[in-house]
């Protein structure tokens, strides 16, 4: 989830936390306005895909096919959709219009965080996850050291980031767990396909839940069934629970007793 950096760009080598401060401004009157929307490498989170496909009135399948290409999360073999730039000279974002971002209210998380780079690491000693941040200074961006000083937490609130991070937490936890296994652990292709469907293709996962043997294998309450029929975020939550159960062995979903007695349990994706 980063913006492409040129050879003259850098990430400030100081690790920041939510109370760290920085000064930044982005205004239409600035000469660099919308330059960050060109030749960018924008990885999309699960929440991004849902917000954007709903904004455009598309299914997950349609959105992924039209607007994304396949990428991989850094230092893992986990797949992730990457925004497909236009094939013009400047490799422009397809949602850029004359006045700025055409889907500003539903823009991706990477765009919301900019000019920050965000990450998380797992502290094994404390068995806890910790957010960290760094300042991205691109040569084409003139907004640094302008405007008002904000803490990173204030920036997150101002840019509407917190709901995105909260929605994506299950996804982030799975990425951290995958990284903790190290590069020498190989994940089967079918497992990677399950991860992609569960995290990014909520409409396909909904069909999978209701049209396969899923509900004969896993116990899902009637209340939850009703909610996931219409609510994409609720369906995403179920997908995270399923992935953590089947791929991470965390037991987030209860398996029906008669199924649990037959070993192994496998649900075709």
N, C-alpha and C positions, 0 to 999 in steps of 0.2 A: 504494500500500500504506500507507494512512494512516487514522487515526481521524478522524471528523468533528469539527471544532472549532467551538465557538460564538464569539460576538463577544467574550466575555471571556477566551477561551483564547489561548494564544500558544505559539510555538516559540521557545525561548531562542535569541537571535541569535548565540550562540557556537558556532563549528564545533568539533566534537569528533572525536578519533580513538580507536583501540582502547585507548589507554593513559589516556584521560581518565577521571575518576572522577565518580560521582554517588551520591546517597543516596536510596533508595526502598524502600518497604514496601507489600505488598498482602496483607492478612490478612482472613479471614472475619469477624472481630470488628469491622472498620472499617465506619463508617456508609456509606461510598461503595462497598462491595464489590459488584461486578458492574455498577456504573453505566456502566462503559466498554463493556459488552456491549449497550447500548441506543442506538438512533439513531446507529449507527456506519457508516462507509463503508469496508468492508474489501475491498480488492482481493486476489484470490487468485493466488498464483504457481503455476507448473507442479507443483512439489513438493506444495503445499497440496492441489491437486485430486486427485493420486494418493493421498496419505495419507488424505484425508477420504472419498473414494469407496470405498477399500478398507476403511476403518473401518466404513462403513455397509453394505457388501456390495452396492454399486451399480455399474453400468457408468458410464463417463464420461458417456455420453449422458444417462442417468437423473439422475446427480448434477447436471450442468449445468442440465438442464431444471427440476429441482425446487428447487434451492437457490441458483441464481445468476441474475443479470441481466447484460446486456452493458454494459460501460463501456469507457473508453479511457485508455491510459497518458498521464499528464500530458505536455503539449507534444509529443504525437505523434498519429498516426492509428492506432496499433496497438491492436487490441482486447484486452480482458482481462475475465475473469469477475469480477463483484462480488457479494459475499454478499447474498442477498435477505433482508431483515429481515421479521419477522412484521408483519401488518397490524393490530397492536394500537395502543393509544394511545401506548405508549413505543417502538414500532418495535424490539422485542426480537429479539435473535439467536435463531434457531430452535434452537440447541443449548444455550441457557441453561436450567439446571434449578435446583431450590431450593438445592442444595449448591454450585452454581457451574457451571463449564463441563462439559457432558456428554460432550465429546470431548477433554478436556484434553490427553491424551497425543498427540493428533493435531491440536491447534488450529493455526490459520493462523499464518504467519510474522509478520504484522502484530501479532497478539496476543502472540506471544513477545517481540517487540522492545519493546512498550509498557512504559514511557513514552518510548521513544526513536523517533525517525524516522531511517531509514537511507537512504543514497543512495550513488551512485558517479559519479565523473566521469572522463573520459579526458583525460590530459595528452598533448597532441599532441607537445610538445617532447621528452618522455621516452618517448613511445609506450607508456604504461603506464596502468592503471586504478587509481584510488585510492578507497577507502571513506571516507565521512564520515558523521557522525552529529549529531543535534541533540536536545535535550531538549524533549518536548512537555508543556506544563503546562496541563492542563485544569482549569477552575474546579471541576468536580465531583469531581476526584481529590484525596484528602486524604493520599496516600502520599508526597508529596515531602518530602525532608529528614527522613524517618523510616527506621528500620532501619539496616542496616550499609552502609558505603561500599564500593562495588565499582568496578573498572575496567569499561569497556565490554566488553573481551575476557572478563572473568570473568562478566559478565552473559550474554554470548553462549553461553558454555559451560554456565552454570547453567540457561538456558532451552532448551537443546537446539537452538540456532539454527544452529550451524556446519554440520551435515549438510544442512540446508535450503539454506543459501547455496551450499554446494559443488554440490548438485544443480542449482541454478538458474543457475549461472555462465554457461552457454551462452546462456540466455535474456537475462540481464542484458547480456551482450556485444552481442547483437543490438539491444537497446533503445538502448544507447549509440551503436551505429553508425547506427541510424535517426535519432537526435537530431542526430548530426554532419552529416547531409545537409541539415538545415535545413527550415523550414516550406514552402518553395516547391517542394520535390520531392514530386510526387504519386505515391502507391503505388496501383496498380490494385486494385479490389475483390477480384478473384480471388486476388491475392497476399496480401491481408489475411485471406482465408478460409483459405488455406494456412497462414499463421502461426498462426491460432487453432487449427486442427486439430492441427498439429504440437506446439504448446506445451501445450494444455489437454485435448485429447480423444485420449488415448493409445489407447483401444480402437478408435476410428474409424481412427486412423493405422495401427494393426496390421492392420486389414482392408484398408486401402489398400495396404499393403506386400505382403501375401500374395495379394490378389485382383485386383490390377491388373498392369500391365507393369513395376512398380517394379523387381523383381529381374532383369528382362531389360535394364534400363537401367543400374542401378548394381551395382557389384561389392560383395557382402556375403559375408563368409566364412561357412562352414558353422557354425563355432562361434558366431558372432554370431547367425546365424539361429535356432539352437536356444535361445539365451539370450533373445532378444526375444519368443519365443513365449509365455513365461510371466512374464518379469521386466518389470514396467512401467517401472522406472527405466532398464533397458537399452534399452527401446523409446524412451523419452524421449531418451536419448542419441543414438540413431539419428535421431530427428526433428530434433534440433538440428543434427546433421551435414548432414542433407538440406536444411534451411532455409538454413544457411550456404552450402551449395553452390549451391542454386538461386536464392536471393534476394540473398545477399551476395557471391557469386562467389568464395568462399574455397577451393573445391575440397576440402572435407572428405571427400567420397565420390568414389571413382574411377568414371568412366563407362566402360562397355564400349567397346572400340575401334570395333566396327562401328557403334555408336550415335553415338559422338563424331564420326565422319566425316560424318554427316548433320546438317545445321545448319538450323534450330535444334533443340535437344532440348527436348521438353516432355512433362511427365508430368501427366496430368489428376488433380486432387485430388478 
